[in-house]
Amino acid sequence: MKKLVFVIILFLTVPLVAQEQKLTYLDEPLSVVILDLETKFSVRFAFNSDLLKDKTIRFSGNSTLEGILTIIKQQAALDFQFLDTNNIIIKKAINDPDVATTDLDEVLISKEYLTTGFDKIENDGSITVSPDELGILPGLTEPDVLQSLQLLPGISSPTESASDLHIRGGTPDQNLVLWDGIKMYHQGHFFGQISAFNPYITETINVFRSGTSAKYGDRISGVIDIRSSDRVHDSLSVGIGANLIQADAFIKAPIVKNKLSLTASVRRSYSDILNTFTFQKMRNKVFQNTKIGDGETSQFAYNQFIEIENKFYFTDYNFKSVWKPSNKHTISFSSLFVVNKLDYTSIIPDYSDYGVHSVDNLDLTNNGFNFKWDARLSNKVSLKTDAYSSSYKSKYGYQDTFGQDLYVINNVNDIKDLGATIGLHYSLNKNNTFRFGYDIVSNSINYLISSDYADNAGNHYPFKEKDSDKLNIHSLFIEHFLEKYKWTIQTGIRTSKISTIDKNLFEPRLYLNYKLNQYWGVKTSFEIKNQSISKVLSSTQNDLGLGNSLWVLADKDRPIINNKQFSLGMLYEHKGWKLDIDGYYKKIKGITVLKNFFTDDENEATFSIGKNESIGVDILVKKRIKNYRAWLSYSLSKTNYFFNHFNNGKGYVGNFDQTHILSVSNTFTYKKFQFSLGWNIATGKPYTNTITIDNDTGDITYEPLNASRLNTYHKLDASVVYDFYLSNKKSIKARVGASIINIYDRENELEKTFRADDIEPITSQIYDYRIVEQTNYGLGFTPNFVFRLNF
């Protein structure tokens, strides 16, 4: 295995460059040609899409980059401006007056932040990811909308989840995640292992770690704004594919030429039909230390459950229509449906005489709709309006039967989120732009937590907790963008009134970028943000860890969460080198948790309010040499929590704190092959260790909260894909690929918990308790394969 790893590293770190490439374009659309040239010559083009519309290229033979660009100039009446050896702007030729273009200075783009498909918007400091252009990434055979973001410094998932992203000390529920303007409350499939968004209909992912625009509200941490295309498709495009977890298909079809088009997609796992090796690996990770994962439960640790029924699957599907009645108006309607379902039944054969069995059911959905109308009123003024609806529901049921004894749990969490925004964009001149806007949001949340234990004597011990809350938020925002000389400044103010609890919020925002010279720049940001909805642990738990958290709204017991965040950094870019350093400090107040999970009083279910502080620095170092790219991403951070009711009122390290997170990634393109290799290492998460246990009562004495840490986390991932055409006409493009997660099969600890368990068999009247340690591990050696066709 060590020799294999060495050979892979050696191969991927030797850049081989082809100065001249074999090219064949038989009336190929120019948009396709440009993407092909970016791959073959390792360059990036910046352009207005209208420039390429209805243009085709015919050429066959060997050519350098300069040679093929000269041919494109002649055939398509275009011109090319080299910003440097790797970044090229496409412009209209002087003799082509029919194409209207937008000055690229309106949006300053630092191309290829990590690899192809990662760009940095210098106007606001955000990172833009384009899945269609995304180069291969370590451990992925296909682009994953959320998992790819974990390569960025400051974004991590301590639980190895694709969707549970922690951005600079924030928790996943503190991130604003949007799909075509629809707020998403659940972003993952298979309990977070896979993103719930189809990458093949996703056009861009805009990520803010700090310096958030004033148009975004009601979340205090990062912003992940995912968008599908708002262009009218001018040709039919179909794609199908499958890996060892799921299959998918999409279609992009013109309905009325240049006026109306439709996009549709569907993905579904086939785990309820075929149990692949990759699925089994993920299944074992998700359900370890449960009766599904290893046949154990918290009640009967030494008794083996046998699976009777296990129906699990996930699916998502999207529909979008784009109508362009004129050059000045674009109207779109987008919808998204996300479904996760589990039905599990098991028995204990050793206690078949007692009729021991259990049933778990989970239905989790997040559906949404968005209507958007963009209108250009004049050369200086544009109007943007949209309205959305988001519906989230988590329904979990559990039933445990032991003879005449019956234990039942029902957890339901239901969210209805409606909102609308109207915004006016005004360009005073080339250097000054204003944005004015108003939005309204109406949230309603219902939750029901109930349990009942009935013994063989007919006695019942019920528990029930429910709530129903509503919030209406009215917000005004204004922003000013200034680009002059070496300065890029974005200032904004967002004011909100929460009518149902009579609360007024004020949120100033600032992002500043100053170019010291051609290569060096400095940046800073400051923002205040508030959040009225968050997740807390529920009052009941179960053996599968399902339905254990729920969304709640702010009220008299749960305050608005407030975050003040400041960042300061520097940028350098020259001759293929890129350096980005960003330090930050954030202070969050109003965090809500339930007391009864941290105290000895199991009947206490009131909320405790606290705060946390995070400080850190994120560093990116990247080098590109023709077709080879290597980058290092490093985060140094510390997050402390403060609650009067926990840890004797003293501060303690946050549950997901990781002091050091380092990743080293390599990608290499050779002809039709793409290779990638990445190594990750991180400080282990904190946990609370035990000291002693009372053998008679089972009460455990713990050390101070989060005083211990798990072992260091590290793993090596690799991927390879091969692209080819199935016919000489190049009408069908195919891709085959393979990936391996955790090549050397490291046992990475993700979580460690403890429970008291009686040693004697359950039929005995003698109880002698011991401490049982439960450690959850990350994915071991996990291969995956993919095959795709695009028509």
Summary of the structure (lengths in Angstrom):
residues: 791
radius of gyration: 27.5
end to end distance: 39.1
largest distance: 95.1
contacts: 2635
relative contact order: 0.11
helix: 10%
strand: 57%
